[in-house]
Amino acid sequence: MPLSKDQITTLLNLVFQTEPDASDCDQCFRDLSVFAEAELAGFEITEALQAVETHLRQCPCCQDEYGSLRDALHAMNEV
């Protein structure tokens, strides 16, 4: 099935918005808990964790994982 003009436009916009990302999903998952804890504590995101932050802006799968982890950490802090 061919893509519509709107679908092509959406895909091209996503490609142009993509930032260089030195991190892949595996690396992001390894550092995700440290990133989440630092963010939750209000710490400045270190240069080492900026790759996680960049990857999260671009990867829906990792965004979902991060959202679940963040929600769990919030719930643990409330107990």
N, C-alpha and C positions, 0 to 999 in steps of 0.2 A: 504494500500500500504506500503510495507516494506521500510525502509530507506536504502539508498545506503551506501557503506563504507565511501565515502567522507562526506556525511551528518552526519553520526555518528561521524566521526573524528572532524568535525566542531563543533558539539554539545558538545563533550567532551572537546575540547579546550576552548569553552566559559565557561563551568562549572569550569575548572581549573583556569581560569583568574578571576573569580568572587571573589570579596573581601567581607569580612564581612561587612554588611550594617545594621546599627541600625535604618535606616530611611526607611519608606515605601513611596509610591507615594503620599499619602495624606499629610504626613509630609513634603515631598519635595515641594509640591505645596504651602503649607502654608509659607514656607521660601524662595521660589524661587525669589520673587521680591526683598527681602532684599539682597539675594546672588547676583543677577544680578546688582543691584545698587552699591553694594560694589565693585564688579569686574569692572564695568564700570568706577567708580571713581578712580580705582587703589588702593583701600584700601586692606590691608592684610586680607585674609579670616580667620575669627576668628575660634576658636576651635568649637564653636557652629554651624558654617556654614560648617565645614568640612564634616559633614554627608551629606549635600546637594551635595557637590562636589563629594563625593564618590558615592552617589546614581546616579548622572548624568553620571558618567563613565560607569554605568552598565545598565541603563534603557533607551531604545530607545524612549519610549513615553515621558518621562520627558525631554530627550534631545531635542526632537522636540518642546515641550512647551517652554523650555528655549531658544531655538534658535529664536522662534517667539517673545518672550518677549524681548530678547536682541536686535533684529532688530527694534522693536517698540521703545525701549528706545533710540537707536541710532538715529532713525528718529526724535524723539521728541527733542533731543539735537541739531539737525541740524536746527530746526525751529527757 
